[in-house]
Amino acid sequence: MRVKVIRTFRDKETQSLHKKGTEIDVTKKRFEEINSTAFGVLVEEVVEKKSTKK
């Protein structure tokens, strides 16, 4: 799943620094882990718009 970083944080598993405004790929489980920390909501899901062409 694609998520957008809304607050800069360092990933405890990968030690990568994710800066505000960037998009990263995570699993649904990891998404829930990141947002359940004491630091609050750090990422939000990116909803991709599907266009229909006729």
N, C-alpha and C positions, 0 to 999 in steps of 0.2 A: 504494500500500500504506500502511496506517495503522501508525505506530510510536509507542511511548511513550518519552519521554526519561528515561533513568535517571541521567544526569549532565549538569548544566547546561553548555551550550556555545554559542559564536557560530558560526553557519553562514558559512563562508568565501565562499560564492556569493551569498547574499542579505543578509549582514551582520545577520541577525536573531538575537536572543538567545533561545535555547530553554531554558526552565527545567525543572528536574527535575519529573517528574510530569505534564507536559503531553503531549498527543498531537498529532502532525503527520502530514501526508501527504507521502510521498516516493516516488520510483521505486525499483525494485529495485537499479538501478545506484547511485543516490545513497545508499541504505541501506548498501551494501557500502563505498562511499567513506568515509562517516561513521565506520563501525566499523573501518576499516583504518588510522586515524591513530595516531600515537604516544601519544595520550591514552587509548587502549584503547576498549572498547565503550561507546558513548554512547547508543545507542538499541536497543530490542528490538521485535520485531514483535508487534502486537496481534492475537491470534487471536480472531476473532469466533465466538461460539457460535451455531449455527443450531438453532433450536427447531422441532420438528415438531409441528404441531397436527392432531389427528384429530377 
